[in-house]
Amino acid sequence: MSCQEILSELEAKQRIIDRNPFKMLKIADAQILDTIEGREMCETCKKSRKFFCYTCCAPVIDQKYIPRVKLPIKIDIIKHAREIDGKSTAIHAAVLAPEDVRIYTYPDFPKFSEDERIVLIFPSETARSIDSLFPAEVVTANGISHQKINNELPVTKAVFIDSTWHQTKSIYKDPRLRDLKCIILKSRISQFWRHQKKSPRWYLATIEAIHQFLVELHTCAFGIVDNYVTLEDSANQNLAVSKCTEDNQQKYCGQYDNLLYFFKYMYDKIHIIYDHDKLWAYKRPLI
């Protein structure tokens, strides 16, 4: 198969996924947000906001409208000072998982302790896959391989840089990051509606990258519920998402999908106003 044929096949599969990219994820119905009229004042900064304050990373509406996500590790996000707060999806993580996510505006920086096992999500020359964090695979008698861990994840904290690609490089050069082990994520096509020049569609929005990292980390550690559908499988519209049961609570079955709660809501609103095929963000190359 030629490169052009492979690309054509990828584009055809992606068009199917793009019809309903979140269909197979377990994201709470955000239509309840449409019942909220007007804006509210943030109790901290006293500014008028809709749903949440992107300056203070806090809801301005009743918590009942917003799902709460518990993460297995801590997340630190280092945001470039020129990154506009109101356009940053990193804020979603801090609002939805407030116990586990902290955002710092560079040059402000998180403090790292020696007893933490920290990774930086950044595609450096030495970056390794999430699989590499785990012991070698163990092959059982029936030939099925799996990762062996003792109910403990190999990392306690992940660091993300929230900025454009050019800005990211400048933050990565900070010596306080140089000793961190770099991790690269599996390729995943972004559904972010904001166009970035000279970037392919596998450049993820920050909230997409956080979700992708947590899903990969969890599935490497504990596996995935047999009929839970990942984004990579979502072109098969006949598969159904399973509910967690007491027997497979550790396996992944959508525990972190609500991190995309606001992202999906805003995506849906954008696509009511604009035609998907006419938005420049979705015309970027897949590879």
N, C-alpha and C positions, 0 to 999 in steps of 0.2 A: 504494500500500500504506500503510495507516494505521500509526501508531506502535505500536499494540497488536499488529498483525499482524507487524511487524518484530521486536518483542520476543519474541513467541511463536516465531517462526522461530529467533531466536538461542538461546532456551532449549531448543528441540528439538535444535539442533546441539550445544549444550553438553552435553546429556544423553548424546549418543552419545560425545563425547570423554571425558566423566567415567567411562564404563565401563572405560576403560583409558587414562588420559591420557599414559602414558609409553611406550606400545607402539611408537611410531615413532622413539623416541630410542635412541641407541647408548650405553646405560648398562650397565656391567658387572654381572653377576649377583651380588647381595649375599647370596644365601642362605648363602654360606660363613660369614657372620657368625653364623648360627644354631648353628654348631658350637662356638662359643666359650662356655664355661661360666664363670659367676661374673664377678667384677670384678678389675681389676688396679690396682696402686698406681702413680700418676704419679711418675716419677723426680724430677721438679722440685719439685712442691708436696706430694708424699707423700699425696695424697688418693686415695680409692678411686673409680675411674671405670670406665665400660663403653665399650669401643672407643677412645675418645679423651678427653683431658682438655679440658674446655671452658673451664678457667681458663688453662691454658698453651698451648692450641691445638696439642696434640701427640698423636700416637697413643700408646696404652698397650698395644697389641697389635702383633704382628709386621707389618711393612710389607707382607708378601705378601697380607694381607687387604684392603689399601686401594689403590685405583688412584692413580697419580700423574698429575696434569694439569699440562701446561706451557701457560702463557698467553702471548699475544703482547705484552702490555703489563703494567705493574704496577698492582695494585689496592690502594688504601688505604681502610680502613673505619673510620669514626669512630662509635663506639658510645656511646649515652647511658649515663650512670652508673646509671640506674635500670632499664636493660634487663637482664633476668636472663640470665646467661651460659648456663645450662643450657637455656634456651628459644630462644636466638638461633641462627638458621641461618647467620649470618655466619661462625661458627666452622667450619662445613663447608668453606668456601672456603680458610681458612687451613690446615686439615688436609690437604686434597686438593691444594692448589697452594701448598705452603709456600715455594717459591722466589720467588713473585710476589705474595703477599698478606700484608699487615700490618694488624693491628687495633689501634686506639688508643681508650682510654676517655676521653671528654671530661671535663675540659678538656685532657687530653693531646692532642697534635696532630701530624700528620706535617709534616716539613719539605719545603718545595717549593723546588726550584732553578730558576733563571731559564732554563736550557736545556731544561727539561721542557715538554712540551705536555700540559697537564692539563685535564680536563673534570670537572665535578661533575654527577652524575646526580641532578637535582632539577627538578621541574616549576615553575620560577619563571615569572613573567610574560614573561620574555625568552628562555625556553628554546627551543632549536631541536632539530630531529630529527637523528639521526646522519647522514642523507643530506647535511645541510648542511655537514658537515665535509669533504666531498669536492668535487673540481672538478665543474663542470657536466657533464652527460651528453654523451657523444660518440655521434653517430648514424652508423652504418656504411652502406655502400652497400645492404645488404639490409634496411635499416630497423630493425635491432636496436640498441638503445641500451645503453650500459654506462658504468660509472664508470672513469675513467682515472687510475691511479696507477702509480708506478714501484716496485712491491714494497715500499712503505713506508707504514705506517699514519699517519694524520694526528694521532694522539695517542700519548703514551708512558705516560700514567697516567690512571686514572679513580678518582674519589673517590665513595664511597657513605656515606650516613648510615644507621646501624642503630638504629632507634627507632620508637616509635609516631609517627603523623602529627603529633600535637600537639608531641611532643618534638623532632621533626625541624625544625620551624619555629624553635625556640629555638636549635638549633645552627646553622641556616642564617644566622642573624643575626650570627654571629661574623664580625668584619671580615676574618679571615684567609681566609674563603671568598668574600668579596664580589667579588673580581676574577676568579674562575674562570668560564669559559664553562659555562653550564648546558645540559644535554642531557636531552631527554624521550624515553622509550622508546615503541615502538608498543604499542598495547593488547594485553594478554595476560591471560587469565583465570588467577587463582591457584588452585593446588591445596593451599594451606596449610590445615591442619586447625585451626589456632588462630583463634578468632573474635575479631574486633575490631569493637566497636560502631560503627555509623554509617560503615562503610567498604564500598564495593562490592567485588566479587570481582576487579576488575582492580588492586587494591592488592596488590602482590607481596611475598612474603617476600624477604628480602635476597638469599638464594642464587638465587632465581628471577630477581631483577632483574639480578644479575651475569651469569648465564647468558644472559639475553635480550640484554643489552648486547653481550656478546662475539659472540654469533651475528649480531646486526645489523651490528656493526662489520666482522666478517670477510666477511660476504656482500656488504656494500656495496663492500668493497675487492677481493675476489677472486671473487665469485659463489658459486654453490651447485651441488653435483653434481646433475645433471638429475633423478635419481629419489630424491634424499634428501628426506624429508618433514619439513617444519617443523611446529611445533605448530599453526599456523593451518590447515594442510592435513590434520591428522591425523584429521578426521572421515571422510575417505575411506579405509576400511580395506583397500582393494584395492591400495594403493600399497606398494612395498617400499623399504626403506632400502638405499642402495648402499654398497659398500665403496670406500674410497679406492684409487686406482690411481696409478701413477707419473705418469700423464698429467694427473691433476687433484688432486694433493696440496695445492695452494694453495686450491682450492675448499672450501667448507664441506661436510663430511659427518660431522659429529658429534664433531669434535675436542674440544669443551668439554662434551659432554653428561654426562661423568662427574662434573662439579661437582654434579650432582643425585644422586649415588650414595647418600649417607646420607639425603637428603631423600626419595627414592623408597622406601628401605628402611623408614624410619619411617612414611611414608604407608601402605605396605602393612600394617604392623603395626597401625596405627590402624584400618584398614578391616577387619581381621580381628575386631577387638573391637567396632567400632561400625558401624552402618548409615550409609552415605554420606548418604542422603536425610534422616537425622535429625540430622546434625551441623549446628549453627548456622552454622559457617563457610561451608557450601555453600548456605545459604539466602539469603546476601547478594545484593543486586541485581547483575545483570551490567553495567548501565550507570548 
